[in-house]
Amino acid sequence: MARIVMKFGGTSVADVEKIKNVARRVKSEVDAGNQVAVVVSAMSGKTNQLVGWADEISPMYDAREYDVIVSSGEQVTVGLMAMALQSIDVPARSWLGWQIPIKTDGAHAKARIQEIDTTELDKRMNSGEVVCVAGFQGIAPDNRITTLGRGGSDTSAVALAAALKADRCDIYTDVDGVYTTDPRIVPKARKIEKITYEEMLELASLGAKVLQTRSVEMAMNHRVRVQVRSSFSDVEGTLVVDEDEIVEQEVVSGIAYSRDEAKITLVKVADKPGIAASIFSPLADANINVDMIVQNVSEDGKSTDMTFTVPRGEFKRALQVIEGNSVNIGYKELLSTSDVTKVSIIGVGMRSHVGVARKMFETLAEKGINIQVISTSEIKVSVLIAEEYTELAVRALHTAYGLDAE
């Protein structure tokens, strides 16, 4: 007998018929003798509708009331899920975040889970009951409802799996696993059988939409085995596991890309101590995340060009912050563009192989693709290129590293 947490996203519970289909899938696990906790998202599109209503009432809304509104989508789904299970003779009960309780901090709309009291859930599961939990929500220290941020149901599921000491957390979605890259761009992309937490974290943060970044971080920290599976087929999914579980590492496991990038260049700023702080401190104070950074020092050593990237959604605000601090920074010219894409190669095998980055640069050069910015970590290399070359770059790199399906 295993203890499993099964999480179903919005497309998996988009209507009553799909909820019934999920209930049958849960029943098959119960019939196999497993203890099951189910975590559900709101029906597809429902959260967007609720957010829209909140914005329509008041663009400067109270974040505490916002959480009350947007958490209601999961409340509907979890009730329907429990009813669907009961209708096919599976003992089940719905649980909202505050009823368990799932305790969070007080950061409304982006709360972080601090503790989950599983006393009652343990008792129910040991008696054969399926516990149906509303994802995405918890309760703050002042007893107000909180939400975990968009995609937070993945985090709810992994946190619950950790607290319940589950054998596995299955994330059901509209894809049947994690692929070497986006199959819409590369039809020869392969489904990965097993991938490390580190690789999945890089893929999630670099543009892959299969799992939410925070959920992967939590899985890695608590060593929760996660499986990404399709709600609409019975094929085996992708296991996200510790590196020790994978016998032979691929040099490069996947290619990720993100169009959510914008590039800013400050031309001829003084090359002196403190100049970087004068640029990036105001951006940090404005909660604008800076990603890739490159600095080019002039021949005379007196000035430098500073190039960096920010999320495309923060582009205009970042420009305003830089222009507002132009006197302190002292640049000659401000250049900017949002017509860029970040393309990355990821693989824990890079730690023990040389020449991985060189192959990336040579492959892009052969295709006539200019690299604007480069950043690296132990298991990834990212480059910034013109957006028009995104598909060409991804396909070329996928082939170059031998990832194409035969």
Residue pairs with C-beta under 8 A, 6 or more apart in sequence:
1 33
1 34
1 35
2 34
2 35
2 167
2 168
3 34
3 35
3 36
3 37
3 125
3 164
3 165
3 166
3 167
4 29
4 34
4 35
4 36
4 37
4 166
4 167
4 168
4 169
4 170
5 36
5 37
5 38
5 39
5 157
5 158
5 160
5 161
5 164
5 166
5 168
5 169
5 170
6 25
6 26
6 29
6 36
6 37
6 38
6 39
6 170
6 172
7 38
7 39
7 40
7 41
7 135
7 153
7 154
7 156
7 157
7 169
7 170
7 171
7 172
8 22
8 38
8 39
8 40
8 41
8 172
8 231
9 41
9 153
9 171
9 172
9 173
9 174
9 231
10 41
10 42
10 43
10 44
10 45
10 46
10 47
11 44
11 173
11 174
11 231
12 18
12 22
12 41
12 172
12 173
12 174
12 231
12 232
13 19
13 22
13 40
13 41
13 43
13 44
13 77
13 80
13 81
14 43
14 44
14 45
15 43
16 80
18 231
19 77
19 80
19 81
19 84
20 84
21 231
22 38
22 40
22 81
22 84
22 172
22 231
23 81
23 84
23 85
23 87
23 88
23 90
24 88
25 172
25 231
26 36
26 38
26 85
26 90
26 130
27 85
27 88
27 90
29 36
30 36
30 90
30 128
30 130
35 125
35 126
35 128
36 125
36 130
36 131
37 121
37 125
37 130
37 131
37 132
37 133
37 160
37 161
37 164
37 166
38 81
38 92
38 130
38 131
38 132
38 133
39 133
39 134
39 135
39 153
39 156
39 157
39 160
40 74
40 77
40 78
40 81
40 132
40 133
40 134
40 135
40 153
41 47
41 73
41 74
41 77
41 135
41 136
41 153
42 50
42 73
42 74
42 76
42 77
42 136
43 73
43 76
43 77
46 73
46 76
47 70
47 73
47 150
50 69
50 70
50 72
50 73
51 70
53 69
54 61
54 65
54 66
54 69
54 70
55 61
63 108
63 109
64 108
64 144
64 145
66 108
66 109
66 147
67 108
67 109
67 137
67 144
67 145
67 146
67 147
68 145
70 136
70 147
71 97
71 134
71 136
71 137
71 145
71 147
74 96
74 134
74 135
74 136
74 137
74 153
75 96
75 134
77 134
78 94
78 95
78 96
78 132
78 133
78 134
79 94
81 92
81 94
81 132
82 92
82 93
82 94
82 132
85 91
85 92
85 130
85 132
86 92
90 130
91 127
91 128
91 129
91 130
92 129
92 130
92 131
92 132
93 124
93 129
93 130
93 131
93 132
94 132
94 133
94 134
95 121
95 131
95 132
95 133
95 134
96 134
96 137
97 133
97 134
97 137
97 138
97 139
97 145
97 146
97 156
98 137
98 138
98 139
98 143
98 145
100 116
100 117
100 118
100 120
100 121
100 133
101 116
101 117
101 138
101 139
102 113
102 116
102 137
102 138
102 139
102 156
102 159
102 160
103 113
103 114
103 115
103 116
103 117
103 138
103 139
103 141
104 111
104 112
104 113
104 114
104 138
104 139
104 140
104 146
104 148
105 111
105 112
105 114
105 140
105 141
105 146
106 140
106 141
106 142
106 144
106 146
107 146
108 140
108 144
108 146
108 147
109 146
109 147
109 149
110 147
110 148
110 149
111 138
111 140
111 146
111 147
111 148
111 149
112 148
113 138
113 148
113 155
113 156
113 159
113 218
116 159
116 160
116 163
118 160
118 163
118 164
121 131
121 164
122 164
124 131
125 131
125 164
133 156
133 160
135 152
135 153
135 154
135 156
135 157
136 147
136 148
136 152
136 153
136 156
137 145
137 146
137 147
137 148
137 152
137 156
138 145
138 146
138 147
138 148
138 156
139 145
139 146
140 146
148 155
148 156
148 214
149 214
151 212
151 214
151 215
152 212
152 214
154 171
154 211
154 212
154 214
154 215
155 212
155 214
155 215
155 218
157 169
157 171
157 215
158 169
158 215
158 218
158 219
158 222
158 224
158 226
159 218
160 166
160 169
161 168
161 169
161 224
161 226
162 218
162 219
162 222
162 224
166 224
167 225
168 224
168 225
168 226
168 227
169 219
169 224
169 225
169 226
169 227
170 226
170 227
170 229
170 237
171 211
171 215
171 226
171 227
171 228
171 229
172 229
172 230
172 231
173 210
173 228
173 229
173 230
173 231
174 230
174 231
174 232
175 210
175 228
175 230
176 191
176 229
176 230
176 233
176 235
176 237
177 191
177 192
177 228
177 229
177 230
177 235
177 236
177 237
177 238
178 191
178 192
178 195
178 200
178 203
178 208
178 210
178 211
178 228
178 238
178 240
178 254
179 189
179 190
179 191
179 192
179 254
180 186
180 189
180 190
180 192
180 253
180 254
180 255
180 398
180 403
181 189
181 254
181 255
181 256
181 257
181 394
181 398
181 403
182 189
182 208
182 257
182 394
183 189
185 257
185 390
185 391
185 394
185 395
186 255
186 394
186 395
186 398
186 404
188 398
188 404
188 405
189 398
189 403
189 404
189 405
190 403
190 404
190 405
191 238
192 238
192 253
192 254
193 236
193 238
193 239
194 238
194 239
194 240
194 241
194 245
194 246
195 203
195 238
195 239
195 240
195 241
195 246
195 253
195 254
196 240
196 241
196 242
196 243
196 246
196 253
196 348
197 216
197 219
197 220
197 240
197 241
197 242
197 243
198 220
198 243
198 348
198 379
199 253
199 254
199 346
199 347
199 348
199 379
200 211
200 216
200 226
200 240
201 213
201 216
201 217
201 220
202 256
202 344
202 346
202 377
202 379
202 380
203 210
203 254
203 256
203 346
204 210
204 211
204 212
204 213
204 216
205 213
206 256
206 257
206 258
206 342
206 344
206 346
206 380
206 382
207 256
207 257
207 258
207 259
207 260
207 342
207 344
208 254
208 256
210 228
211 226
211 228
211 240
215 226
216 226
216 240
218 224
219 225
219 226
219 240
223 242
225 239
225 240
225 241
226 239
226 240
226 241
227 237
227 238
227 239
227 240
228 237
228 238
228 240
229 235
229 236
229 237
230 237
239 245
243 249
243 348
249 347
249 348
249 349
249 352
250 347
250 349
251 347
251 349
251 350
251 353
251 356
251 401
252 345
252 346
252 347
252 349
252 350
252 356
252 401
252 403
253 346
253 347
253 348
253 349
254 345
254 346
254 347
254 403
255 343
255 344
255 345
255 346
255 394
255 397
255 398
255 401
255 403
256 343
256 344
256 346
257 341
257 342
257 343
257 344
257 390
257 393
257 394
258 341
258 342
258 344
259 312
259 341
259 387
259 390
260 311
260 312
260 313
261 291
261 309
261 310
261 311
261 312
261 338
261 340
261 341
261 342
261 384
262 309
262 310
262 311
262 312
262 314
262 315
262 318
262 336
262 337
262 338
262 340
263 307
263 308
263 309
263 336
263 337
263 338
263 340
263 372
263 373
263 384
264 307
264 308
264 309
264 310
264 318
264 319
264 322
264 334
264 335
264 336
265 305
265 306
265 307
265 334
265 335
265 336
266 279
266 305
266 306
266 307
266 322
266 329
266 331
266 333
266 334
267 305
267 331
267 332
267 333
267 334
267 335
268 298
268 303
268 304
268 305
268 331
268 332
268 333
269 275
269 279
269 303
269 304
269 305
269 306
269 329
269 330
269 331
269 332
270 302
270 303
270 304
270 330
271 297
271 298
271 301
271 302
271 303
271 304
275 304
275 306
275 329
276 295
276 306
278 325
278 328
278 329
279 306
279 308
279 322
279 325
279 329
280 290
280 308
282 321
282 322
282 324
282 325
283 290
283 310
283 318
283 321
283 322
284 290
286 317
286 318
286 321
288 310
288 311
288 314
288 317
288 318
288 321
289 310
289 311
289 314
290 308
290 309
290 310
291 308
291 309
291 310
291 311
291 342
291 375
292 308
292 309
292 342
292 373
292 374
292 375
292 382
292 384
293 306
293 307
293 308
293 309
293 373
293 375
294 306
294 307
294 308
294 373
294 374
295 304
295 305
295 306
295 307
296 304
296 305
296 307
297 303
297 304
298 304
298 305
303 332
307 372
307 373
309 340
309 342
309 373
309 384
310 318
312 338
315 336
315 338
319 334
319 336
322 329
322 334
323 334
326 334
339 386
339 387
339 388
340 372
340 384
340 385
340 386
340 387
341 384
341 385
341 386
341 387
341 389
341 390
341 393
342 382
342 383
342 384
343 382
343 383
343 385
343 390
343 393
343 394
343 397
344 380
344 381
344 382
344 383
345 356
345 360
345 380
345 381
345 397
345 401
346 379
346 380
347 356
347 379
347 380
348 379
350 356
350 378
350 379
350 380
350 381
351 378
351 379
356 381
357 376
357 381
359 400
359 401
360 381
360 383
360 397
360 400
361 371
361 383
363 396
363 397
363 400
364 371
364 383
364 385
364 393
364 396
364 397
366 396
367 389
367 392
367 393
367 396
369 385
369 386
369 389
369 392
369 393
370 385
370 386
371 383
371 384
371 385
372 383
372 384
372 385
372 386
373 383
373 384
374 381
374 382
374 383
374 384
375 381
375 382
376 382
385 393
398 404
